[in-house]
Amino acid sequence: MGDLKETLWALGVCDEMAGALERERTQIPVSIEELERKAQVAKDVIAQERNTLEETEYTRRSKEGELQDCEAKRSKFQGQSAMVKTNVEYTALLNEVDGMTARISQLEEEILLSMETVDQVSARLKTVEIEQTKLEQDLLGQAQGLRERMEVVKQELAAKDTERAELLTHLSPDIVANYQRLRGARGQAMARIEAHICAACHRQVPPETVNRVLAGEMHTCPSCLRILLVDDS
């Protein structure tokens, strides 16, 4: 039973490791996609802050342009004061000048506030660029690390395939068929007997079955049907 036991157990370990590697191989692209998505979010945060700064600067420039227009209109109205001929016209002209003066004062206050906002947004943008750029680089670095890990996983899977093929050559076709059937149904085809208990399903194994396994015969657990192995060292 010794060689058969060791071969079966080695095959089971090989398949278990190959299964873990295959699960990792399947998960890696998902993880890479998630990391790249987060990296794009980091870039989008910077872009959003830049857009906010551009909008704030546009607002300030628009108000400065309107201020220039209002100052030009007030100067025009003031220049027309010598040309009016009636009190009604003069009063109307003064109202226009006063209106422009009030609007100019309002715009000057709004421009000061806009300038403060531009400074605040600009300072925030610098901080966001540093933080989010670092985050993006870290995430892309992790994604690259996973791509490199994927190559290692592929190589290890290929090695396990080779190891498995070699182990199968030491088993008879009927044992291989039984092993494959159990592995497909149970996930793991073998189970050790520990103190007359099946280590897989934790059910009692009859003493006669234990003795037969110790004698070198092939038997399965009466409960879970896995191939039984026992440490006879």
KAMO-V62936 format. One record per backbone hydrogen bond with DSSP energy under -1.0 kcal/mol. NH is the residue of the N-H (numbers start at 1). CO is the residue of the C=O. Records with the same first field share a line. If there is no record, write none. Layout:
BEGIN
NH: CO / CO
END
This chain:
BEGIN
5: 1
6: 2
7: 3
8: 4
9: 5
10: 6
11: 7
12: 8
13: 9
14: 10
15: 11
16: 12
17: 13
18: 14
19: 15
20: 16
21: 17
22: 18
23: 19
24: 20
25: 21
26: 22
27: 23
28: 24
31: 27
32: 28
33: 29
34: 30
35: 31
36: 32
37: 33
38: 34
39: 35
40: 36
41: 37
42: 38
43: 39
44: 40
45: 41
46: 42
47: 43
48: 44
49: 45
50: 46
51: 47
52: 48
53: 49
54: 50
55: 51
56: 52
57: 53
58: 54
59: 55
60: 56
61: 57
62: 58
63: 59
64: 60
65: 61
66: 62
67: 63
68: 64
69: 65
70: 66
71: 67
72: 68
73: 69
74: 70
75: 71
76: 72
77: 73
78: 74
79: 75
80: 76
81: 78
83: 80
90: 86
91: 87
92: 88
93: 89
94: 90
95: 91
96: 92
97: 93
98: 94
99: 95
100: 96
101: 97
102: 98
103: 99
104: 100
105: 101
106: 102
107: 103
108: 104
109: 105
110: 106
111: 107
112: 108
113: 109
114: 110
115: 111
116: 112
117: 113
118: 114
119: 115
120: 116
121: 117
122: 118
123: 119
124: 120
125: 121
126: 122
127: 123
128: 124
129: 125
130: 126
131: 127
132: 128
133: 129
134: 130
135: 131
136: 132
137: 133
138: 134
139: 135
140: 136
141: 137
142: 138
143: 139
144: 140
145: 141
146: 142
147: 143
148: 144
149: 145
150: 146
151: 147
152: 148
153: 149
154: 150
155: 151
156: 152
157: 153
158: 154
159: 155
160: 156
161: 157
162: 158
163: 159
164: 160
165: 161
166: 162
167: 163
168: 164
170: 167
171: 168
176: 172
177: 173
178: 174
179: 175
180: 176
181: 177
182: 178
183: 179
184: 180
185: 181
186: 182
187: 183
191: 227
193: 229
194: 197
198: 203
199: 192
202: 198
205: 196
210: 206
211: 207
212: 208
213: 209
214: 210
215: 211
216: 213
217: 212
221: 226
225: 221
227: 189
228: 219
229: 191
END
